[in-house]
Amino acid sequence: MVAPIRVLVVDDSALIRQLLTTILNQDPQIEVVGTAPDAIKARERIKKLHPDVLTLDIEMPKMNGIEFLQKIMKLRPMPVVMVSSLTQQGAEITLKALELGAIDFVAKPQSDLQRGLTEKAQEIVEKVKMAAGATVHPLDMGAGEVPVEFHRESDGGSGNKKMIVIGASTGGVEALRVVLTRLPRDMPPIFIVQHMPKLFTGAFARRLDRMSVLNVHEAEDGMIAQEGNVYIAPGDSHLKVGWENQQLVCRLEQSAPVGGHIPSVEVLFESALKVSPAKTVGVMLSGMGKDGAEAMLALKKSGAYTIGQNKRSCVVYGMPKTAFDIGAIEQVCDLTKIPQALIDICAVK
């Protein structure tokens, strides 16, 4: 019999500690071995109980969740699922937590906590299980020096403009930071689908824009795609690449989820397939599931160059593995090697 996943719930709210304990204990594969109202008690209980996964509130007395997470990741790295408020400030802090090594997050409802968390029960259970099997990376996978610009020759007219399309999910926040902060400003347009809620995608784009020499935007419908710019799909819309008046443009579509996702990597990659597959570079980063794999295979068969993040550097080796298993990946790369691979490919006309 497989031992259950041992979870420590850390939250300053007694109600939330009780609700999370009840939700998690309903699954036979999970056991809440303890709770803690603050970081000080949490530290004691981690030493005593040796949990497999921590659920961690961001706003706590004595030491906030970010400070505590930094200490955990330096002294005793372990899978952490953040419990954050679905607000603008909550989004910014949560993104910082994901960069520091948290595996994923659950957005705390703004009102009627009991009903809101109960409705999220399946999501909470799935994220704790996923975290238990995820790879926890040390904090030193940061950005290096930005490479010198390679001054690519003009891509020419209609149908010849290069572009990069990237899909990511769990673990993608840190992976995208590593990739984008190591790219020079003369890269072709980059289009990204990262699975996260609408409020978080805007904050994510702004955060990456501050960190990178590239101009990073939350994509808007009709936005003209330009060299040195990155376009991130909003959390409530599918992002497509279009071709209009000999220019690449962003197209947003608020329709049903595809494969359970909105935005969907599959939708983005399929749109690139219809525009200019031979001039497309497709990248699959860390994430759970199989979103985008089939469209990536179609891209590769149509002349696109495809890159997949390797298992060692992935937080969750799901999406890249699926793509690799069906033959959709041309080149497997460690995360820190992907920027140079993109530079090399895009420098070739």
DAFEN-V98333 format. One record per helix or strand. SS is the DSSP state (~ for helix, > for strand). FROM is the first residue (numbers start at 0). TO is the last residue. Records with the same first field share a line. If there is no record, write none. Layout:
# DAFEN-V98333
SS->FROM-TO + FROM-TO
This chain:
# DAFEN-V98333
>->4-9 + 29-35 + 52-56 + 78-84 + 103-107 + 162-167 + 188-193 + 214-217 + 223-223 + 228-231 + 237-243 + 246-252 + 257-257 + 260-260 + 279-283 + 286-286 + 304-308 + 316-316 + 330-332
~->13-24 + 38-48 + 64-74 + 87-99 + 112-118 + 120-131 + 171-179 + 197-210 + 264-278 + 292-300 + 318-324 + 334-346
